[in-house]
């Protein structure tokens, strides 16, 4: 888990860069609760990652789980 709870500026590009570099099936980030709206807006509809948020007062745990091919194409069109 990466702790970005003290950071607000440049948070979305940093998390996107971390996700691009992640080889595993999930990644977790601790962020300030004020950043949740920006994260959901920018990364909430990712084709590669599913995003879950667990608010913890002034901070939030944001968990990204890699989508499976079935989740990525629910109608099996590809």
C-alpha positions as CSV (number, residue, x, y, z in Angstrom):
1,X,0.0,0.0,0.0
2,X,1.3,3.4,-0.9
3,X,0.5,6.3,1.4
4,X,-0.5,9.5,-0.4
5,X,-2.6,10.8,2.4
6,X,-0.5,14.0,2.7
7,X,-0.6,14.7,-1.0
8,X,-3.3,16.3,-3.2
9,X,-1.4,17.9,-6.1
10,X,-0.6,15.5,-8.9
11,X,-2.3,12.6,-7.2
12,X,-4.3,11.3,-10.2
13,X,-1.3,11.1,-12.6
14,X,0.8,9.5,-9.8
15,X,-1.7,6.8,-9.1
16,X,-2.2,6.2,-12.9
17,X,1.5,5.8,-13.2
18,X,1.6,3.4,-10.3
19,X,-1.2,1.4,-11.8
20,X,0.5,1.2,-15.2
21,X,3.6,-0.1,-13.4
22,X,1.7,-2.7,-11.3
23,X,2.2,-6.3,-12.4
24,X,0.0,-7.7,-9.7
25,X,-3.8,-8.1,-9.5
26,X,-4.4,-5.3,-7.1
27,X,-3.0,-2.1,-5.7
28,X,-3.9,-0.1,-2.6
29,X,-3.5,3.6,-1.9
30,X,-4.2,5.7,1.2
31,X,-5.4,9.1,0.2
32,X,-7.0,12.1,1.8
33,X,-10.8,11.9,1.7
34,X,-10.9,15.2,-0.1
35,X,-9.3,13.5,-3.2
36,X,-11.9,10.9,-3.6
37,X,-14.1,12.9,-6.0
38,X,-11.2,13.6,-8.3
39,X,-10.1,10.0,-8.2
40,X,-13.5,8.6,-9.0
41,X,-13.9,11.2,-11.8
42,X,-10.6,10.3,-13.4
43,X,-10.1,6.6,-12.6
44,X,-13.5,5.2,-11.6
45,X,-14.4,4.0,-15.1
46,X,-11.2,2.3,-16.0
47,X,-11.4,-0.6,-18.5
48,X,-8.4,-2.2,-16.8
49,X,-9.1,-1.6,-13.1
50,X,-12.1,-1.8,-10.8
51,X,-12.0,0.8,-8.0
52,X,-13.3,0.4,-4.4
53,X,-13.2,3.1,-1.8
54,X,-13.3,2.6,2.0
55,X,-13.5,5.9,3.8
56,X,-11.7,6.2,7.2
57,X,-12.5,9.6,8.5
58,X,-10.0,12.1,7.0
59,X,-8.4,9.4,4.8
60,X,-9.7,6.7,2.5
61,X,-8.3,3.4,1.3
62,X,-8.6,3.1,-2.4
63,X,-8.2,-0.4,-3.8
64,X,-7.8,-1.1,-7.5
65,X,-8.4,-4.7,-8.7
66,X,-7.5,-5.7,-12.2
67,X,-10.5,-6.5,-14.3
68,X,-10.8,-9.9,-15.9
69,X,-11.4,-10.2,-19.7
70,X,-15.0,-11.2,-18.9
71,X,-15.6,-8.0,-16.9
72,X,-14.0,-6.0,-19.6
73,X,-16.4,-7.4,-22.2
74,X,-19.6,-8.4,-20.5
75,X,-21.4,-9.0,-23.8
76,X,-18.5,-11.2,-25.1
77,X,-18.2,-9.2,-28.3
78,X,-14.4,-9.4,-28.6
